[in-house]
Amino acid sequence: MEKTIPIEIQRFKKIREEHHYTQHAFADLLGIKGSTADIERGKTKLSGHVVMQLMEHFQINPLWLFGKSSQKEIKIDHKDVSPKVVAVDPTGNDTILLVNQKAAAGYPHNIQDVTWVGSLPAFNIPLPEYRNATYRGFQVEGESMLPNIRPNEWVLGRAVSSIEEASDSKIFIIVLHDSVLVKKLQKLPNTPHRVKLISLNPEYLPMEVLVSDIQELWMVNSKLTFGLDEPSESTLLRQLQESMEELKGQIKKLNS
């Protein structure tokens, strides 16, 4: 006699298939040893841990999973990515702390250390754009955000409290457990527990990170740059040549 597969097992398998996971990849995501094959055959029951993982990663309603509700997803509290320590001046207004390249190496590990964070240099910008919010400045390292942001420039970011507040394809400062990155952020509709981080420099491949690995999130709204150079003669000549080539192409189209 063929064994009847319980509804929670059927729906478990459906979730995996909807999100295009293999049995091994889904097991790894949910913290299950091996694969989900035994669960999907009905040989192993769903543990409370697995149910919690489904709720955390996919907002799955446990009552729906077991056939007791028609509401598949539920809204749960999302991870707080707001700043762990905020600095204020003697008047009580937020100050902008600056994290240079050297300090950025230790920033993820001292993110809740009030003394360490308080030792960072701070300043204020008396402009309306910097009122009623917390900002922080980070010095950029590397060439992944060229041509918009050059190495050693500073970006200023406004604190974001949750991933839900993050605007897609904006540039963010992402503080992970072991690094500080400046990237464009893209949410992944089918995998809400992950986000894609994209470099502006095409030589750098996109990367995906777990939302749970993000400690702080700052949306970049401005940058500080120094040592502005006048265009060199060679640069001006190249720009003129490019303009001439573009003009030639347009004339050819008109004559064809």
C-alpha angles and dihedrals in degrees: 000000000000114000117242112236111226117242093245090057092048091050092045089057091045091055091052092050094045090056093043098240124153116230091255095047092047091050091051091050093050096042096250120145116243110345142325093253096109092049093050091049089053093245094117127042123229109263124218088248092058092047090052091049091052089051093048098045102034104016089241114177108231090213090057090047091058094041097254098114139034092216106097100186134038130194112246132184109279129220115279110236096171119124114288094210127030125194123213134188125235090275092056097252122134115260126210111246118208122221112192124197093269093049091046090068090063099031098091091052095047098039093122097035104111093194094049095045090045090057092064116103114261138195142164132237110209095213127116091237089068098050128103094018141073118252134187132188125221128186113231120235124195134010102274093112098048134164095025097042122030128205114278094019118127125237123199117213134192115225117257119201100203142007089249089066093052114106113227117253095010119129115258140180104233117198110201127180092268108020149024115233134186109209146134109265124220124183118223110223095201095044108039092172090067136054131196120235115206130195121216090220105082091213089073117074121226118258134203125222134183115255087226089062093059112098100176136006127201123182111221113232102161144005139215116226131181137193098037109195129210112241109269122236090252090053092050090047091051091049090050092050091050090050091050092050091050090050091050090052092052091049091052090053091051092050096045 
